[in-house]
Amino acid sequence: MSLSKELGKLEFGFWRGTRNYYDEHLADESVAVYPEPAGMLSRDEILQSIDDGARWEQVELEDMAMSEPVPGVALNSTLVISVVR
């Protein structure tokens, strides 16, 4: 599986998954960057923000862009078209 497809599968899982999914798949050095007021969140802050239930019932993702600036580091940007809670 290509790195781009693997990241797409992981991204979808982050939208639909539980806190356990995040804990299993989020790298120790991960950060998430959102517009204010959330801003930049560390792995621990991300995990604290996830409750134990599934986050979204339906998610459509488009225009995923991925780059690998150096081996072992991937940057992902995704346009979220719609979500249903």
N, C-alpha and C positions, 0 to 999 in steps of 0.2 A: 504494500500500500504506500502511495506517495506521501511525503510529509504534509502536503497541502490537504489531502483527503483525510489523513489521520487527525490533523488539527481541526478540520471541519467536524469530524465525528466527536472529538472531545468538546468542541464549542457547543454543539447541540446538547451534549450531556450536561454541560454546566447550566444551561437554561432549564433543562427538565429534571436534573438530578437532585438528590438529597444532599444533606451535609456530608454524609458518608462518601458520596461520589466525589465531592470536592476534596475531602481529606485524602482519598486514595489517588486522585489524579493531579492535584495542584502541586507544582514543584515548590520546594522549600523557599526558593528565591523569588517566587512569583509576586508580581504586583498587578493590580488592576487600576486603570486610569479612566475616570468618569468626569463629566462636567461637574462643576461646583453645584451643590455644596459637598458632594461626596469626595471629589478630588482623587488622590492616589491612595490606594488601600494596600496594606501588606497582606501576606498570606493569613496571618492570625486575624486581622481585621475582616478579611473576606469570610473566613470560617465563622467568626462571631456573628456575621450578618445573615447567615443561612439558618433557617429553622429546619426541623427534622422532616417536614413533609415535602412532597414534590413542589417545585416552584411555579411551574407553568403547565397548563394542559396542552396548549398548542403554540408552536413557535415556527415562524418562517424566516429563514436567514438567506440573505442575498449579498452579492458583491463582496465576498470574502477575499481579502487580500492578505497574503502571507509573504514574509521575507525572512531570510536566514542570514543576518549580517556576518556572523561567524559560526563555524560548526558548533552545534549544540545549543544555539540560541535562536529562538524563533519569535517573530513578532506577528501578531494576528490582529486584523481589523475587520469587523463585520458590520454590515448594515442590517439592522433588525427591522423587517417589514411589518410584522404584526405579532402580537402576543395576546393570548387569552388566558386569564387566570381562572 
